[in-house]
């Protein structure tokens, strides 16, 4: 097998590691590309290609995360991860860990860890790397990695997100939610939302956004019912799609361009959190991005009562 073939075979794993460390599709793709360049330039063939590439992408991701942390401190408004529509890495033996670890809630929890803790947690807890492999990847002793893993696990367990275990139940509830959303069915929305549901948006100051998070079933239902049905009447399409391993949707304008994504956290038969990503910089990997300001103006015009 050639180096190119070996790399392509491992690319899904490398991206999956980088995305969980970085919470960014574009930065993860850049980290994978940089890993390939280092591998291609290496004069010797490593004993284990998987170990070499996993270590390389992890170290690159740690460096990127350290600089990204500084940028995120200056971020306008709420920061959310870039939405991931499909995780390219599949491992039936670890499917539950993989799905939960890529959720928006888990990625936001990972943000609280130091870059090293985050990398150790991702390699050890999500992908099942041995401590010698983790130590080699992050350039620390096994003992240090065990301590990092304990600290990371303690932080993650304290706030670990819980989701509806039955995927079909989640999907059925999400389908009812999006039907009620299109129709502006206030009663239908209230019935599906948890009493303390939160609606959170990330625009980065580059798209129309909520001034703050909306909390409570009544408030969230009214905000959604006020804006989504008029959008649908103007040709906006609600395209149900899994987002970060959870039920969600892509909202597109009448030309099929991406307006925003929604991701839903579902537990105990109710929607607990709704996260909207409208920042165009975080949507380019989904497809051509719409002019959200123009669409918002059109929707607001349509909502005004006529004389």
N, C-alpha and C positions, 0 to 999 in steps of 0.2 A: 504494500500500500504506500502511495506517495505521501509526502508531507501535506500536500493540498488536500488529499482525500482524508487523511487522518484528522486534519483540522476541521474540515467540513462535517465530519461525523460527530465531532465534539462541540461544534459551534452552538447547538441548542443549549447544552449544559453551561457553556461559558456565558452566553447571554443571560440565562436564568440566574446564575450566580451574580453577575454584574448588576442586573436590574434590581435584585433584592437588596444589594448593598447601596445602590444609588437612588432608587425610586424614580429613575428617569430612563425612558426608552432611548432617547437620542444619546445620552451619556453612556449608557450600557453598550449601544452599538459602536460608539467611538472606542470604548475600552476593548471590545472584542477585536476591532480593526487593529488597534495598537498591539494587541497580543499576537495577532498574525504576523505583523511586521517584525516583532522581536523573534518569533519562532523561525520565520523565514531567514532572518539574518544570523541565527545561531549557527556557529561552525560545526557543532557536534549534535548528534542525535540523542535526545534524552532517553534514559532507561525506561521511563514511563511517560508517554506523551500526555496522558490525562493529568498526571500529577504536575508536570511541567506547565502545561497550559492553564490548569486551574490555579496554580500558584501565581502565574504571571497576571492573569485577569484579576485576581483578588488584590494583588499589590497595586496594580494600576487603578483599580476601583477605589481603594483606600486613599490613594493620593488625590484622585478626583474629588472624592467626598470631602476631604479636608478643605479644599478650596471652595467647593460648593457650599459648605456650611457658612462661609463668610458672606457669600452672595445671598443666601437664604435669610440671613439676619436683616438684610435691607429689602427683602421682598415686600411688595405692596399687597397688603391684605393677607388672607389665609393662604398658606402653602399646602397644596395637595400633590401627591405623586402624579407623574404622567400616566394617563390611563393605558392599561395593557389589555388588548382585546383577546390575544391568544398567547398562551405560554408555550413556546416551541419545544420545551423539554418535557418529556413524559416518562414517568417511572411508576408503574402500577403498584410497586411495593411501598412507595412513599407518596401516593397520590393525595392523601388527606393533608400531610404536612405541606406539600407543594401548593395545594389550592389555598389553604388558610394563610400561608406565609406571603402570598402575593396580593392579598386583599388590601384595600386602602387602609382599613383600620390597623392591620398588622404593620404595614409600612410606616404609618404615622407613629406607631409605638417604637419601631426600630429607630426612628429619628432621634429618640431620647438617649440612645446608646452612643458611646464613643465610637469612632470609626473602627478601631480594633475589636471592640466588643461586638459590634454589628457583624463584622466579617467572620469572627469566630462562631458566632451564633448561627449565621447562615450556613457556613460549611459544615458545622457539627450537627446542629439540630434539624436543619432542613434537608441537607443532602447526605447526611450520615457519614461524613469523612471521619477517619480515625484521628485521634489526637496527634500521632506522629505526622500525618498528612496535613493537619491544620497548622501545626507548629512550623512545618516546612513552608507552607503557603504564606503565613503572615510574618515569618522571620523572628519568632519568639520561641522560648523553650516550651516543652510540653507542660511543665508545671505552671508556667505563666498562662498558657492557653487554658488549662483547666480552671484557673482562677477567673480568667476573663469569661469563660463559659458559665461558671456559677453565677457571677454578677449579672451577666446578660439574661440568663434564664430567670433569675429572681425578678428583674425588672419586667420581663415579658410576661411572666406568670401573674404578676400583680395586676396587670391591666389587660391580660389576654382577651382579645375579642371573641365573643361566642356567636355562632351562627346557627340557623336552623339546620339540623343534621340531614334532613331529607331534602335532597336537591330538587326532586319533583315538586315538593310542597312549596319550595322557594320560587320555582319557576311559575307555578300556578298562581301564587299570590302576586308575583310581579306582573303577570299578564292581566290580572284583574285591576291592578293599580294603573297600568298604562291605558287600559280601556277607560277607566274612570277619569284619568287625566285628560285624554283626548276630548271627552264629552263634557268636562267641567262639572262632573258629578260630585258635588260637595259631600253629600252623605256617604257616597261610595268611598271617597278618599278618607274621610274621617274614620270610617270603619276599619280601614287597612293600616292606619298610622298608630304607632304607640303613643300613649298620652304625652310622653316627654320627647317625642321625635325631634331630630335636629335636621335642618336644611342648611348645608354649608356650600359656599361657592368659592372658586379660585379663578380669578380673572387676571391676576398679576397687574391690575391697572390698565390692561390692554383690551378689555371688552366690557360690555355692560355687566354689572354685578350687583348683588345684594349689598347694602351698606353694612350689614352685619349678619351673623347667623340667625336664622329664624328658629324658634323653639316652641314646641307645643302643637298638638294635632290640629286644633282650630286655626291657629295662625298659619301653619304650613299649608293646610288644605286651601285656605283662602288665597294665599300668595300664588300657589300653583294654578288654581282654578281661574285666577284673574289673568294670567299671562299665557298659559299653554293653549287653551281652546282658541283664542283669537289667532295665535300663531298657526295652528292647524288649519283654520279657515283660510289663511293666506297661503297655504301650500306647504307649510313646514311638515316634514315627515318624521314620525317617531319610529325608529327602527330598533326593536328589541334586540339586544346583543349582550352577551356576557361581558362584563367589565371587571378586570382584576379578580377573576374567579367567582364573582358574585353576579346576581341578576342586575341588568342595567339596560341602557339604550343609548343609541347615537341619534342626535337630533340633526337633521339636514334641512337646508333651505330648498326652495322649489327646483334649484338646479343640481341638487344632490351634493352640494358642498357642506362640509361639517360645521355646525354651529357650536355644539357642545356635547359632552357625554354626561350621563347620570349613572351612578352606581348606588345600589341599595344594600343596606345591611338588614337582614331579616332574622328575627328570633321570636319564638313563641307566637307565631302566626301574625306578627305585626312588623311593619317597617320601622326600624329603630333610627336609622340615619340615612339621609339622602345627600350624596356628594356630587356637585356639578363642577366640571372643569370647563371653563370658557376661554381660558388664556390661549390665544391662537398658537403661541410658541409650543404649547404642550399637545397640540392636536395635529400638527403637520404630518406625523407618521400615520395618522388615521386616514388622511386623504386631503384633497384640496380644501382649504378653509374658507368659510363664508365671511362676508362683511357683516359681523354681528351688530355693529352700530346701525347700519342701514336697515337691517331687519327689525331691530328694536324700535327705530323711528316709525317704521311702517306699522308695527303692531300697536304702538301707542296711538297712532293716528286712527287705526281701526277701532280702538277701545273708546275713543272719545264719542260721546253722544252727539248725534246729528240734530241740527235745529229743526 
